[in-house]
């Protein structure tokens, strides 16, 4: 089992920045990829960004490219999401997720799907006011 704890959400004005963190613990040695998803009220959970834990290669949703940056600290097994130039449409609960290695490689592009992730955090609210 892997436990994920997000932090860093809050209220920010449009154009502002926030940095989310996700601390992982437990059986982290089997982690292959980690990512961020978000869910706005009344909508499905959407992919935001993900990275390969070994190579740090990253994928981004078109809606956040150029504004959001995913990164990791391998020494303390923490995932980050730097969000700049925030827009009201970025308002959502943001979830951290971790995928164990099950034979699906990063180049498959599969890690944009929430179904590829085995562990989820509790979520952190991000609210962007106009």
N, CA, C and O of each residue as an XYZ file, in Angstrom:
520
protein
N       0.825     -1.197      0.000
C       0.000      0.000      0.000
C       0.862      1.251      0.000
O       1.940      1.290      0.593
N       0.361      2.261     -0.675
C       1.006      3.575     -0.715
C       0.001      4.594     -0.189
O      -1.160      4.614     -0.600
N       0.462      5.428      0.717
C      -0.378      6.500      1.234
C       0.085      7.829      0.631
O       1.281      8.104      0.536
N      -0.889      8.640      0.228
C      -0.601      9.926     -0.406
C      -1.318     11.028      0.360
O      -2.507     10.917      0.661
N      -0.588     12.084      0.669
C      -1.177     13.213      1.397
C      -0.843     14.499      0.651
O       0.321     14.877      0.520
N      -1.897     15.166      0.164
C      -1.718     16.430     -0.561
C      -1.766     17.605      0.402
O      -2.362     17.534      1.477
N      -1.121     18.684     -0.013
C      -1.194     19.943      0.723
C      -0.927     21.089     -0.247
O      -0.436     20.881     -1.356
N      -1.254     22.291      0.189
C      -0.922     23.467     -0.597
C      -2.069     24.133     -1.322
O      -1.879     25.170     -1.957
N      -3.254     23.560     -1.240
C      -4.386     24.193     -1.891
C      -4.807     25.457     -1.172
O      -4.310     25.768     -0.089
N      -5.733     26.188     -1.787
C      -6.215     27.406     -1.159
C      -6.954     28.281     -2.128
O      -7.334     27.852     -3.217
N      -7.154     29.518     -1.718
C      -7.852     30.515     -2.521
C      -6.848     31.502     -3.077
O      -6.010     32.030     -2.345
N      -6.935     31.750     -4.376
C      -6.002     32.663     -5.027
C      -6.752     33.443     -6.102
O      -7.731     32.956     -6.668
N      -6.289     34.638     -6.373
C      -6.903     35.436     -7.435
C      -6.408     34.975     -8.797
O      -5.323     34.407     -8.923
N      -7.208     35.227     -9.794
C      -6.813     34.897    -11.163
C      -5.472     35.561    -11.477
O      -5.229     36.720    -11.139
N      -4.609     34.779    -12.139
C      -3.269     35.253    -12.439
C      -2.241     34.898    -11.390
O      -1.041     35.056    -11.614
N      -2.698     34.423    -10.254
C      -1.800     34.068     -9.168
C      -1.219     32.674     -9.315
O      -1.417     31.998    -10.325
N      -0.495     32.259     -8.280
C       0.195     30.972     -8.298
C      -0.060     30.210     -7.008
O      -0.309     30.789     -5.951
N       0.010     28.893     -7.134
C      -0.038     27.997     -5.987
C       0.897     26.833     -6.258
O       1.151     26.484     -7.411
N       1.405     26.237     -5.195
C       2.227     25.047     -5.324
C       1.630     23.945     -4.460
O       1.528     24.081     -3.240
N       1.243     22.867     -5.099
C       0.721     21.709     -4.395
C       1.839     20.703     -4.136
O       2.765     20.557     -4.935
N       1.732     20.021     -3.009
C       2.672     18.957     -2.675
C       1.905     17.681     -2.401
O       0.751     17.710     -1.974
N       2.564     16.559     -2.654
C       1.969     15.247     -2.382
C       3.068     14.371     -1.789
O       4.009     13.979     -2.481
N       2.936     14.075     -0.518
C       3.916     13.244      0.164
C       3.472     11.789      0.126
O       2.360     11.457      0.537
N       4.343     10.932     -0.368
C       4.044      9.507     -0.467
C       4.775      8.732      0.615
O       5.911      9.051      0.967
N       4.114      7.716      1.135
C       4.730      6.839      2.136
C       4.204      5.421      1.946
O       3.242      5.196      1.212
N       4.842      4.480      2.610
C       4.455      3.084      2.462
C       5.344      2.390      1.440
O       6.553      2.616      1.407
N       4.746      1.548      0.611
C       5.500      0.759     -0.368
C       5.787      1.568     -1.623
O       5.327      1.231     -2.714
N       6.544      2.626     -1.457
C       6.829      3.535     -2.569
C       7.795      2.958     -3.588
O       7.886      3.476     -4.701
N       8.520      1.900     -3.241
C       9.527      1.346     -4.151
C       8.924      0.802     -5.436
O       9.623      0.669     -6.440
N       7.645      0.490     -5.414
C       6.998     -0.056     -6.606
C       6.353      1.018     -7.483
O       5.716      0.700     -8.487
N       6.516      2.274     -7.109
C       5.870      3.357     -7.858
C       6.532      3.572     -9.211
O       7.754      3.703     -9.292
N       5.739      3.607    -10.267
C       6.239      3.794    -11.625
C       5.911      5.184    -12.161
O       6.704      5.788    -12.882
N       4.749      5.672    -11.804
C       4.333      6.991    -12.269
C       3.483      7.656    -11.191
O       2.837      6.991    -10.381
N       3.503      8.980    -11.206
C       2.620      9.741    -10.325
C       2.020     10.881    -11.113
O       2.603     11.368    -12.082
N       0.850     11.296    -10.685
C       0.188     12.346    -11.435
C      -0.772     13.155    -10.597
O      -1.004     12.876     -9.421
N      -1.329     14.177    -11.248
C      -2.347     15.023    -10.659
C      -3.592     14.992    -11.541
O      -3.518     15.098    -12.765
N      -4.713     14.846    -10.892
C      -6.012     14.940    -11.551
C      -6.822     15.991    -10.804
O      -6.485     16.356     -9.678
N      -7.881     16.473    -11.427
C      -8.734     17.451    -10.756
C     -10.189     17.186    -11.086
O     -10.530     16.643    -12.136
N     -11.034     17.590    -10.147
C     -12.463     17.391    -10.325
C     -13.207     18.630     -9.857
O     -13.169     19.001     -8.684
N     -13.889     19.261    -10.812
C     -14.721     20.417    -10.506
C     -16.125     19.936    -10.141
O     -16.508     18.827    -10.513
N     -16.892     20.744     -9.424
C     -18.246     20.331     -9.025
C     -19.099     19.936    -10.219
O     -19.189     20.674    -11.200
N     -19.722     18.773    -10.129
C     -20.605     18.309    -11.182
C     -19.909     17.770    -12.415
O     -20.563     17.452    -13.407
N     -18.578     17.661    -12.364
C     -17.826     17.181    -13.532
C     -17.029     15.939    -13.179
O     -16.866     15.592    -12.010
N     -16.538     15.279    -14.217
C     -15.716     14.088    -14.012
C     -14.305     14.493    -13.586
O     -13.891     15.643    -13.735
N     -13.587     13.514    -13.054
C     -12.202     13.740    -12.690
C     -11.353     13.765    -13.944
O     -11.382     12.817    -14.730
N     -10.605     14.824    -14.143
C      -9.823     15.018    -15.360
C      -8.328     14.949    -15.103
O      -7.840     15.314    -14.034
N      -7.627     14.475    -16.100
C      -6.165     14.439    -16.064
C      -5.610     15.860    -16.136
O      -6.094     16.693    -16.903
N      -4.579     16.121    -15.318
C      -3.882     17.401    -15.358
C      -2.449     17.194    -15.858
O      -2.036     17.792    -16.853
N      -1.713     16.358    -15.171
C      -0.316     16.112    -15.523
C       0.166     14.871    -14.805
O      -0.393     14.471    -13.783
N       1.223     14.257    -15.354
C       1.827     13.075    -14.736
C       3.282     12.989    -15.138
O       3.706     13.576    -16.133
N       4.043     12.247    -14.347
C       5.432     12.019    -14.720
C       5.854     10.593    -14.388
O       5.331      9.948    -13.480
N       6.822     10.137    -15.167
C       7.472      8.862    -14.909
C       8.412      9.060    -13.726
O       9.268      9.944    -13.756
N       8.262      8.243    -12.681
C       9.047      8.484    -11.482
C      10.544      8.292    -11.720
O      11.357      8.957    -11.078
N      10.921      7.395    -12.628
C      12.341      7.132    -12.871
C      12.955      8.206    -13.761
O      14.010      8.750    -13.437
N      12.307      8.514    -14.874
C      12.898      9.415    -15.865
C      12.485     10.870    -15.692
O      13.144     11.779    -16.194
N      11.375     11.079    -14.969
C      10.787     12.412    -14.809
C      10.212     12.966    -16.108
O       9.894     14.153    -16.181
N      10.074     12.133    -17.124
C       9.347     12.573    -18.322
C       7.912     12.894    -17.938
O       7.297     12.177    -17.149
N       7.384     13.971    -18.497
C       6.078     14.456    -18.062
C       5.082     14.561    -19.209
O       5.452     14.743    -20.369
N       3.818     14.441    -18.852
C       2.695     14.661    -19.748
C       1.824     15.755    -19.146
O       1.683     15.849    -17.927
N       1.241     16.583    -20.011
C       0.367     17.652    -19.541
C      -0.918     17.685    -20.360
O      -0.908     17.419    -21.561
N      -2.006     18.010    -19.705
C      -3.237     18.304    -20.427
C      -3.047     19.615    -21.185
O      -2.337     20.507    -20.722
N      -3.673     19.727    -22.331
C      -3.524     20.934    -23.147
C      -3.928     22.189    -22.372
O      -3.358     23.261    -22.573
N      -4.896     22.051    -21.503
C      -5.422     23.207    -20.781
C      -4.438     23.806    -19.786
O      -4.623     24.940    -19.344
N      -3.400     23.069    -19.429
C      -2.459     23.576    -18.422
C      -1.034     23.724    -18.961
O      -0.153     24.206    -18.250
N      -0.806     23.319    -20.190
C       0.541     23.416    -20.768
C       1.028     24.857    -20.740
O       0.309     25.786    -21.106
N       2.269     25.016    -20.296
C       2.854     26.342    -20.238
C       2.538     27.099    -18.963
O       3.143     28.137    -18.693
N       1.597     26.595    -18.175
C       1.233     27.256    -16.924
C       1.565     26.404    -15.704
O       1.958     26.928    -14.662
N       1.406     25.096    -15.835
C       1.653     24.184    -14.715
C       2.934     23.400    -14.958
O       3.283     23.103    -16.100
N       3.635     23.065    -13.869
C       4.846     22.261    -13.950
C       4.819     21.199    -12.863
O       4.639     21.501    -11.683
N       5.001     19.960    -13.275
C       5.087     18.853    -12.334
C       6.550     18.536    -12.079
O       7.382     18.609    -12.983
N       6.853     18.181    -10.833
C       8.222     17.808    -10.478
C       8.190     16.852     -9.304
O       7.143     16.611     -8.703
N       9.358     16.310     -8.991
C       9.418     15.343     -7.895
C      10.725     15.497     -7.132
O      11.719     16.005     -7.649
N      10.688     15.046     -5.892
C      11.892     14.940     -5.069
C      12.012     13.478     -4.701
O      11.221     12.959     -3.913
N      13.004     12.814     -5.273
C      13.138     11.383     -5.044
C      13.663     11.055     -3.655
O      13.476      9.937     -3.175
N      14.313     12.002     -3.007
C      14.893     11.714     -1.692
C      13.824     11.596     -0.616
O      13.978     10.822      0.328
N      12.737     12.360     -0.750
C      11.680     12.269      0.242
C      10.344     11.839     -0.359
O       9.296     11.960      0.276
N      10.398     11.342     -1.577
C       9.229     10.814     -2.285
C       8.053     11.782     -2.243
O       6.960     11.447     -1.786
N       8.308     12.970     -2.723
C       7.268     13.996     -2.775
C       7.076     14.466     -4.210
O       8.037     14.676     -4.951
N       5.830     14.622     -4.576
C       5.441     15.127     -5.895
C       4.948     16.555     -5.737
O       4.303     16.890     -4.743
N       5.253     17.400     -6.723
C       4.851     18.802     -6.660
C       4.080     19.185     -7.923
O       4.240     18.584     -8.985
N       3.251     20.193     -7.769
C       2.578     20.809     -8.910
C       2.642     22.314     -8.730
O       1.959     22.879     -7.876
N       3.465     22.955     -9.536
C       3.547     24.413     -9.542
C       2.532     24.937    -10.532
O       2.584     24.610    -11.718
N       1.612     25.747    -10.050
C       0.545     26.275    -10.897
C       0.683     27.785    -10.985
O       0.568     28.488     -9.982
N       0.928     28.273    -12.180
C       1.068     29.703    -12.428
C      -0.050     30.177    -13.348
O      -0.724     29.378    -13.999
N      -0.228     31.470    -13.387
C      -1.240     32.086    -14.251
C      -2.594     31.390    -14.099
O      -3.244     31.033    -15.081
N      -2.989     31.215    -12.869
C      -4.213     30.476    -12.595
C      -5.440     31.208    -13.122
O      -5.505     32.437    -13.129
N      -6.405     30.416    -13.560
C      -7.648     30.924    -14.117
C      -8.818     30.392    -13.283
O      -8.692     29.358    -12.628
N      -9.950     31.093    -13.305
C     -11.116     30.592    -12.566
C     -11.497     29.169    -12.961
O     -11.986     28.406    -12.128
N     -11.281     28.809    -14.211
C     -11.628     27.451    -14.653
C     -10.689     26.384    -14.095
O     -10.931     25.193    -14.290
N      -9.632     26.785    -13.413
C      -8.761     25.827    -12.746
C      -9.320     25.427    -11.378
O      -8.778     24.537    -10.723
N     -10.386     26.072    -10.953
C     -10.993     25.747     -9.663
C     -11.483     24.308     -9.636
O     -12.272     23.898    -10.488
N     -11.012     23.544     -8.654
C     -11.359     22.138     -8.549
C     -10.706     21.556     -7.298
O      -9.884     22.200     -6.645
N     -11.087     20.343     -6.990
C     -10.332     19.566     -6.013
C      -9.235     18.839     -6.778
O      -9.510     18.153     -7.763
N      -8.010     18.985     -6.332
C      -6.866     18.376     -6.998
C      -6.436     17.128     -6.222
O      -6.250     17.152     -5.005
N      -6.288     16.041     -6.977
C      -5.924     14.759     -6.400
C      -4.561     14.305     -6.904
O      -4.252     14.403     -8.092
N      -3.775     13.819     -5.996
C      -2.506     13.177     -6.322
C      -2.766     11.680     -6.492
O      -3.597     11.107     -5.787
N      -2.058     11.052     -7.424
C      -2.258      9.631     -7.670
C      -0.922      8.952     -7.960
O       0.009      9.571     -8.474
N      -0.851      7.681     -7.623
C       0.362      6.901     -7.861
C       0.009      5.589     -8.540
O      -0.987      4.941     -8.217
N       0.859      5.218     -9.493
C       0.668      3.974    -10.231
C       1.845      3.043     -9.980
O       3.001      3.446    -10.102
N       1.548      1.813     -9.634
C       2.598      0.815     -9.482
C       2.956      0.229    -10.846
O       2.180      0.320    -11.797
N       4.119     -0.360    -10.923
C       4.541     -0.983    -12.180
C       3.746     -2.277    -12.393
O       3.796     -3.199    -11.579
N       3.013     -2.318    -13.508
C       2.247     -3.513    -13.868
C       2.496     -3.902    -15.318
O       1.708     -4.630    -15.920
N       3.615     -3.403    -15.880
C       3.987     -3.781    -17.228
C       3.544     -2.816    -18.310
O       3.779     -3.063    -19.492
N       2.908     -1.722    -17.926
C       2.474     -0.724    -18.908
C       3.502      0.405    -18.934
O       3.663      1.126    -17.949
N       4.186      0.554    -20.045
C       5.285      1.510    -20.099
C       4.795      2.949    -20.257
O       3.666      3.214    -20.669
N       5.689      3.847    -19.915
C       5.368      5.276    -19.989
C       5.043      5.705    -21.418
O       4.143      6.518    -21.628
N       5.749      5.179    -22.381
C       5.575      5.624    -23.762
C       4.223      5.211    -24.335
O       3.841      5.669    -25.412
N       3.507      4.361    -23.634
C       2.191      3.944    -24.116
C       1.191      5.087    -24.090
O       0.177      5.051    -24.787
N       1.482      6.111    -23.276
C       0.548      7.215    -23.148
C      -0.642      6.912    -22.251
O      -1.563      7.721    -22.138
N      -0.622      5.748    -21.615
C      -1.755      5.309    -20.812
C      -1.912      6.078    -19.515
O      -2.982      6.048    -18.906
N      -0.874      6.762    -19.083
C      -0.910      7.371    -17.751
C      -1.662      8.688    -17.705
O      -1.558      9.424    -16.724
N      -2.413      8.995    -18.744
C      -3.365     10.104    -18.677
C      -4.722      9.606    -18.171
O      -5.630     10.393    -17.905
N      -4.834      8.302    -18.047
C      -6.101      7.706    -17.622
C      -6.092      7.452    -16.113
O      -5.132      6.900    -15.575
N      -7.162      7.856    -15.444
C      -7.240      7.662    -14.001
C      -7.248      6.169    -13.645
O      -6.836      5.787    -12.550
N      -7.710      5.345    -14.560
C      -7.794      3.910    -14.287
C      -6.428      3.253    -14.154
O      -6.335      2.132    -13.654
N      -5.358      3.932    -14.592
C      -4.003      3.379    -14.488
C      -3.405      3.571    -13.105
O      -2.345      3.022    -12.807
N      -4.066      4.336    -12.268
C      -3.509      4.668    -10.959
C      -4.143      3.815     -9.862
O      -5.349      3.566     -9.857
N      -3.299      3.379     -8.942
C      -3.754      2.460     -7.913
C      -4.012      3.144     -6.572
O      -4.782      2.644     -5.753
N      -3.376      4.271     -6.357
C      -3.482      4.934     -5.062
C      -3.825      6.408     -5.266
O      -3.357      7.054     -6.203
N      -4.654      6.913     -4.361
C      -5.128      8.290     -4.468
C      -5.045      8.998     -3.121
O      -5.236      8.396     -2.065
N      -4.755     10.290     -3.192
C      -4.822     11.107     -2.008
C      -6.245     11.551     -1.733
O      -7.172     11.221     -2.473
N      -6.400     12.299     -0.666
C      -7.740     12.729     -0.254
C      -8.214     13.971     -1.010
O      -9.397     14.311     -0.975
N      -7.307     14.631     -1.679
C      -7.653     15.813     -2.457
C      -7.421     17.102     -1.695
O      -7.506     17.141     -0.468
N      -7.128     18.153     -2.437
C      -6.967     19.481     -1.850
C      -7.685     20.490     -2.739
O      -7.565     20.444     -3.963
N      -8.422     21.392     -2.124
C      -9.240     22.343     -2.864
C      -8.401     23.511     -3.367
O      -7.630     24.111     -2.619
N      -8.567     23.817     -4.639
C      -7.968     25.012     -5.245
C      -9.117     25.859     -5.778
O      -9.923     25.394     -6.584
N      -9.184     27.096     -5.323
C     -10.225     28.007     -5.756
C      -9.578     29.259     -6.320
O      -8.784     29.917     -5.648
N      -9.924     29.584     -7.564
C      -9.365     30.758     -8.232
C     -10.496     31.754     -8.451
O     -11.468     31.469     -9.151
N     -10.354     32.908     -7.849
C     -11.397     33.929     -7.972
C     -11.082     34.871     -9.123
O      -9.921     35.138     -9.433
N     -12.140     35.368     -9.747
C     -11.950     36.258    -10.901
C     -11.835     37.709    -10.479
O     -11.672     38.588    -11.325
